[in-house]
Amino acid sequence: IVVFLLSACVCLMTSALYHLFNCHSRALNDALLLLDYVGISVLIAGSFFPPIYYGFFCTPTLLWFYLGAVSMISVSSAVVGVYSGLNPSVFWRWARVLCYSANACFGMLPCGHLGAHWMAGQQSWGPAIAYITAMLSIYGVGTCIYTFQFPEKYFPGRFDYFLSSHQLWHILVFSAAFLHYFCAIGHYEWRAHHACPAPSVVGH
């Protein structure tokens, strides 16, 4: 839970710094924009730490494999984000969005693994699955709004000050992170009430 909270703080802090000081100078704007992109990757990675850690707590090999894989992909997406910031173009804008989306989609793999093999039929795990689904749905809607610049692209001049795609994107990201906090609490409570099975001693 601490890892997720720290990742959310890093993401929101870097975003706040960028939007607060981007008018200072071109050099500071460019530097803070790159930092903002890195913060997004940090949040994506941190969001998957609670379900992976608590879900695979009893299988350390899978735990470290998934944590390592998510971390490596997040680093890769951060690199693409930084490079796209240094080379602004439509191509790199889409590359950045697709990289972040692929990062989030890969994180669904361990969650699906848990749902298929460990958590199926566990009523206490149901709310956590619902939280994860809701979180990913909110992020997905936010990504589409940001990518297609809705609604200001389709209604020019009507959303110059309020409810532009960038503002809606930030609202949805904060909402998803806030919702995921309760999801992380659910993961912790589930693990606290479900101990690891004892190793079999049959045949010894």
C-alpha positions as CSV (number, residue, x, y, z in Angstrom):
1,I,0.0,0.0,0.0
2,V,2.9,2.4,0.9
3,V,4.4,1.9,-2.6
4,F,1.1,2.8,-4.3
5,L,0.6,5.8,-2.1
6,L,4.1,7.0,-2.8
7,S,3.7,6.5,-6.5
8,A,0.4,8.4,-6.5
9,C,2.1,11.3,-4.6
10,V,5.0,11.3,-7.0
11,C,2.7,11.4,-10.0
12,L,0.4,14.2,-8.6
13,M,3.4,16.2,-7.3
14,T,5.3,16.1,-10.7
15,S,2.0,17.1,-12.5
16,A,1.4,19.9,-10.0
17,L,5.0,21.2,-10.4
18,Y,4.7,21.2,-14.2
19,H,1.4,23.0,-14.3
20,L,2.5,25.5,-11.7
21,F,5.9,26.5,-13.1
22,N,5.6,25.7,-16.8
23,C,5.2,29.4,-17.6
24,H,8.5,30.3,-15.9
25,S,10.7,29.6,-18.9
26,R,10.9,27.3,-21.9
27,A,13.8,25.4,-20.4
28,L,11.9,24.8,-17.1
29,N,8.8,23.9,-19.0
30,D,10.6,21.2,-21.0
31,A,12.3,19.8,-17.9
32,L,9.1,19.6,-15.8
33,L,7.2,18.1,-18.7
34,L,9.6,15.2,-18.9
35,L,9.3,14.8,-15.1
36,D,5.5,14.8,-15.5
37,Y,5.8,11.9,-18.0
38,V,8.0,9.9,-15.6
39,G,5.5,10.5,-12.8
40,I,2.8,8.8,-15.0
41,S,4.9,5.7,-15.4
42,V,5.6,5.6,-11.6
43,L,1.9,5.7,-10.9
44,I,1.1,2.9,-13.4
45,A,3.8,0.7,-11.8
46,G,2.8,1.5,-8.3
47,S,-0.9,0.8,-8.9
48,F,-0.1,-2.9,-9.6
49,F,2.2,-3.4,-6.6
50,P,-0.6,-4.1,-4.0
51,P,-2.5,-6.7,-6.0
52,I,0.7,-8.5,-7.0
53,Y,2.3,-8.3,-3.6
54,Y,-0.7,-9.5,-1.6
55,G,-2.0,-11.8,-4.3
56,F,1.3,-13.7,-4.9
57,F,2.5,-13.4,-1.3
58,C,2.6,-17.2,-1.0
59,T,4.4,-17.7,-4.3
60,P,7.6,-15.6,-4.1
61,T,8.8,-16.6,-7.5
62,L,5.7,-15.3,-9.3
63,L,5.6,-12.3,-7.0
64,W,9.1,-11.1,-7.9
65,F,8.6,-12.1,-11.6
66,Y,5.5,-9.9,-12.0
67,L,6.9,-7.1,-9.9
68,G,10.1,-7.1,-11.9
69,A,8.2,-7.3,-15.3
70,V,5.9,-4.4,-14.4
71,S,8.8,-2.3,-13.2
72,M,10.9,-2.9,-16.3
73,I,8.0,-2.1,-18.6
74,S,7.2,1.0,-16.6
75,V,10.9,2.1,-17.0
76,S,10.6,1.5,-20.7
77,S,7.4,3.6,-21.0
78,A,9.1,6.4,-19.0
79,V,12.0,6.4,-21.5
80,V,9.5,6.6,-24.4
81,G,7.7,9.4,-22.5
82,V,10.9,11.4,-22.1
83,Y,12.0,10.8,-25.7
84,S,8.6,11.9,-26.9
85,G,8.9,15.0,-24.8
86,L,12.3,15.8,-26.4
87,N,10.9,15.1,-29.9
88,P,7.3,16.5,-30.0
89,S,5.3,15.2,-32.9
90,V,2.0,13.4,-33.6
91,F,3.9,10.1,-34.0
92,W,5.6,10.4,-30.6
93,R,2.4,11.6,-29.0
94,W,0.7,8.4,-30.1
95,A,3.7,6.3,-29.2
96,R,3.6,7.7,-25.6
97,V,-0.1,7.1,-25.2
98,L,0.2,3.5,-26.6
99,C,3.2,2.8,-24.4
100,Y,1.3,3.9,-21.3
101,S,-1.7,1.9,-22.3
102,A,0.4,-1.2,-23.0
103,N,2.0,-0.8,-19.6
104,A,-1.4,-0.7,-17.9
105,C,-2.7,-3.6,-20.0
106,F,0.3,-5.8,-19.1
107,G,-0.5,-5.2,-15.5
108,M,-3.8,-6.9,-16.1
109,L,-2.0,-10.2,-16.7
110,P,-1.0,-10.9,-13.1
111,C,-4.5,-9.7,-12.0
112,G,-6.1,-12.2,-14.4
113,H,-3.7,-14.9,-13.2
114,L,-4.9,-14.3,-9.6
115,G,-8.5,-14.3,-10.6
116,A,-8.1,-17.6,-12.5
117,H,-6.0,-19.6,-10.1
118,W,-6.3,-18.2,-6.6
119,M,-9.2,-15.9,-6.1
120,A,-12.0,-17.6,-8.0
121,G,-15.0,-18.3,-5.8
122,Q,-13.7,-16.2,-3.0
123,Q,-16.5,-13.8,-2.1
124,S,-14.1,-11.5,-0.2
125,W,-12.1,-11.0,-3.4
126,G,-15.1,-9.9,-5.4
127,P,-15.0,-6.2,-4.3
128,A,-11.3,-6.0,-5.1
129,I,-12.0,-7.3,-8.7
130,A,-14.8,-4.7,-9.0
131,Y,-12.4,-1.9,-7.8
132,I,-9.7,-2.9,-10.3
133,T,-12.2,-3.1,-13.2
134,A,-13.6,0.3,-12.2
135,M,-10.1,1.8,-11.9
136,L,-9.0,0.5,-15.3
137,S,-12.3,1.7,-16.9
138,I,-11.8,5.3,-15.5
139,Y,-8.2,5.3,-16.8
140,G,-9.4,4.0,-20.1
141,V,-12.0,6.7,-20.5
142,G,-9.5,9.4,-19.4
143,T,-7.0,8.2,-21.9
144,C,-9.5,8.3,-24.8
145,I,-10.6,11.8,-23.7
146,Y,-7.0,13.0,-23.6
147,T,-5.9,11.3,-26.8
148,F,-8.8,12.6,-28.9
149,Q,-8.9,16.0,-27.2
150,F,-12.6,15.7,-26.5
151,P,-14.7,17.9,-26.2
152,E,-12.7,21.1,-27.2
153,K,-11.6,19.6,-30.6
154,Y,-15.3,19.0,-31.6
155,F,-16.7,22.2,-30.0
156,P,-14.1,24.9,-30.6
157,G,-14.2,27.9,-28.2
158,R,-16.7,26.3,-25.8
159,F,-14.2,24.6,-23.4
160,D,-11.3,27.0,-23.4
161,Y,-11.5,27.6,-19.6
162,F,-13.5,24.7,-18.1
163,L,-13.9,21.0,-18.7
164,S,-11.3,20.7,-21.5
165,S,-9.9,17.3,-22.2
166,H,-6.8,18.0,-20.1
167,Q,-8.8,19.0,-17.1
168,L,-11.1,16.0,-17.4
169,W,-8.0,13.8,-17.7
170,H,-6.6,15.1,-14.4
171,I,-10.0,14.6,-12.7
172,L,-10.3,11.1,-13.9
173,V,-6.7,10.2,-13.0
174,F,-7.2,11.5,-9.4
175,S,-10.5,9.6,-9.2
176,A,-9.0,6.4,-10.3
177,A,-6.1,6.7,-7.9
178,F,-8.5,7.5,-5.0
179,L,-10.6,4.5,-5.9
180,H,-7.5,2.3,-6.2
181,Y,-6.6,3.2,-2.6
182,F,-9.7,1.4,-1.4
183,C,-8.8,-1.5,-3.7
184,A,-5.4,-1.7,-2.1
185,I,-7.0,-1.8,1.4
186,G,-9.2,-4.6,0.1
187,H,-6.1,-6.6,-1.0
188,Y,-4.4,-6.1,2.4
189,E,-7.5,-7.2,4.3
190,W,-7.9,-10.2,2.1
191,R,-4.3,-11.3,2.7
192,A,-4.6,-10.6,6.5
193,H,-7.5,-13.1,6.6
194,H,-6.1,-15.7,4.3
195,A,-2.9,-17.3,5.5
196,C,-0.6,-19.2,3.1
197,P,-1.3,-22.9,2.9
198,A,1.0,-25.1,4.9
199,P,3.4,-27.3,2.8
200,S,2.3,-30.8,2.2
201,V,4.0,-33.5,4.3
202,V,2.4,-36.5,2.6
203,G,4.9,-39.2,1.8
204,H,7.5,-37.9,4.3
